[in-house]
């Protein structure tokens, strides 16, 4: 459910083998909108992508993949959200390698709403935690085994951090 008239160009760029997310970001930075990347002279694009990736970009296989994605989009409840869409999750833009295109089912209006925090347990010992597992903002560590009350408290604390 994108209002982007160049959706096919977004899809062509993201579905072409050999054009990774970092390359795509460099291309968009250099040329602007995906339509301009697609329209650019292949010799200019060769500064950013391999010959194989550029050949794939113009291939029948990628064209068929774009057609399949656009057909999928026509099904009720399906949406494709690009980096250029207002619906693109703001928090996802904060990661170092955000995907250029999201294939969504359901309500895209919820993409920027508060989300459920997740508690993942792993084999961290108290000693490992004290000795310097790199702490990331918003990430807490629990040592195993942990009892139900410790896990419940961690889940409650995570949920309390979600701001409406």
C-alpha positions in Angstrom: 0.0 0.0 0.0 2.5 2.5 -1.1 1.7 5.8 -2.8 5.1 5.7 -4.4 4.7 5.8 -8.2 8.1 4.2 -8.6 7.4 1.1 -6.7 8.4 -1.1 -9.6 11.8 0.6 -9.5 12.2 0.0 -5.7 11.3 -3.7 -6.3 13.7 -4.0 -9.3 16.6 -2.7 -7.2 15.8 -4.8 -4.2 15.1 -8.0 -6.1 18.3 -7.9 -8.3 20.8 -10.4 -7.0 24.1 -8.8 -6.1 22.7 -5.4 -5.2 22.8 -5.5 -1.4 21.4 -3.0 1.0 24.6 -1.0 1.3 25.0 -0.7 -2.4 21.4 0.3 -2.8 21.9 3.1 -0.2 25.0 4.3 -2.1 23.0 4.3 -5.4 20.1 6.2 -3.9 22.5 8.7 -2.3 24.2 9.3 -5.6 21.3 9.2 -8.0 18.2 10.0 -5.9 15.0 8.1 -6.4 15.0 4.5 -7.6 13.6 5.5 -11.0 16.7 7.7 -11.5 19.0 4.8 -10.5 17.2 2.5 -13.0 17.4 5.2 -15.7 21.1 5.9 -15.1 23.7 4.9 -17.6 25.0 1.5 -16.7 28.6 2.8 -17.0 27.8 5.3 -14.2 26.2 2.5 -12.1 29.3 0.3 -12.6 31.2 2.6 -10.1 28.8 1.2 -7.4 27.8 -2.3 -8.5 29.4 -5.3 -10.2 28.8 -6.1 -13.8 26.9 -9.3 -12.7 24.6 -7.2 -10.5 23.9 -4.7 -13.3 23.2 -7.5 -15.7 20.8 -9.1 -13.2 19.1 -5.7 -12.7 18.0 -5.8 -16.3 17.2 -9.5 -16.5 13.9 -11.2 -17.3 14.2 -13.1 -14.0 14.1 -9.8 -12.0 11.3 -8.5 -14.2 9.3 -11.6 -13.4 10.0 -11.2 -9.7 8.8 -7.6 -9.8 5.6 -8.7 -11.6 5.0 -11.4 -8.9 5.6 -8.9 -6.1 3.1 -6.4 -7.7 0.6 -9.2 -8.2 1.1 -10.2 -4.5 0.4 -6.5 -3.6 -3.0 -6.6 -5.3 -4.2 -9.3 -2.8 -6.3 -7.9 0.1 -4.4 -7.1 3.2 -1.0 -7.0 1.5 1.2 -3.9 1.4 4.7 -2.9 0.3 6.3 -0.1 2.3 9.5 1.5 1.0 12.0 3.7 2.7 10.3 6.7 1.1 6.9 5.9 2.6 5.5 7.7 5.7 4.4 4.3 7.0 8.0 3.0 7.1 8.8 2.3 10.8 10.8 5.2 12.3 12.7 2.9 14.7 13.8 0.7 11.8 15.5 3.7 10.2 17.7 3.9 13.3 19.4 0.6 12.6 22.6 0.5 10.5 21.2 -1.5 7.7 17.4 -0.9 7.3 15.7 -2.9 4.5 14.7 -0.7 1.6 11.4 -2.5 1.2 9.0 -4.2 3.6 6.4 -6.8 2.6 3.5 -6.4 5.0 0.3 -8.2 5.7 -2.3 -6.4 7.8 -2.4 -2.9 9.1 0.6 -0.8 8.1 -0.8 2.0 10.3 0.5 0.0 13.2 4.2 0.0 12.0 5.0 3.2 14.0 2.9 2.4 17.0 4.5 1.2 20.3 5.5 -2.4 20.0 5.9 -5.3 22.4 9.2 -5.6 24.0 10.9 -9.0 23.8 12.9 -10.7 26.4 15.3 -13.3 25.1 17.1 -15.6 27.5 20.4 -17.1 26.7 23.2 -18.9 28.4 24.7 -15.9 30.1 26.2 -16.5 33.6 26.3 -13.9 36.3 30.1 -13.9 35.8 29.7 -13.2 32.1 27.3 -10.4 32.7 29.6 -8.8 35.3 32.7 -9.2 33.1 31.5 -7.0 30.3 29.0 -8.3 27.8 28.6 -5.1 25.8 25.4 -3.4 27.0 23.2 -2.0 24.4 20.6 0.7 25.3 17.3 -1.0 26.1 18.8 -4.5 26.4 18.9 -6.3 29.6 20.6 -9.6 30.4 19.3 -12.4 32.6 21.5 -15.3 33.7 20.2 -18.8 33.4 18.6 -20.5 35.0 16.2 -17.8 36.2 13.1 -18.4 38.1 9.6 -17.3 37.0 9.6 -14.2 39.3 12.9 -12.9 37.7 11.6 -13.5 34.2 8.3 -11.9 35.0 10.0 -8.9 36.5 12.2 -8.5 33.3 9.1 -8.7 31.1 7.2 -6.2 33.2 10.2 -3.8 33.1 10.5 -4.1 29.3 6.8 -3.5 28.9 7.0 -0.4 31.2 9.6 1.1 28.9 7.2 1.2 26.0 5.9 4.7 25.6 2.6 5.3 23.9 
